[in-house]
């Protein structure tokens, strides 16, 4: 009835790794969930090339100081603020 679907190529390396891990821990009586946890710890994602990448620490030597200047109010902004005060002060509650 149900035919097996082919695994996507991106999942094939993971699947192979899980199967190898299952074979290694065959007689230990571990559940599939435990096998997946072990496989997760030992799986190395990426190409299997022999080149080794090194992490280089770059010292932070740059100090940045930022000065923010306040904008001066324009005449229009001053008028708007004054008109708002007048409107708010006329309320009796």
C-alpha angles and dihedrals in degrees: 000000000000115000120209115256119227114249117244113257092241091061097044097088091050092048091050091050092051091050091050090050090050091053091051093051097037100124097037094086094231121157123245089252091056091047090053091052091052091046091050091056094049100039118108112199121211138039120337095228119142095234114115121213119211125209112231120203113217114201116231106235101154119099116191123200118192121195116194117201121207115240117243115240117249123226091255092054091049091051092049092051092048091050091050091054091052092050093048095047093057092066114103099199 
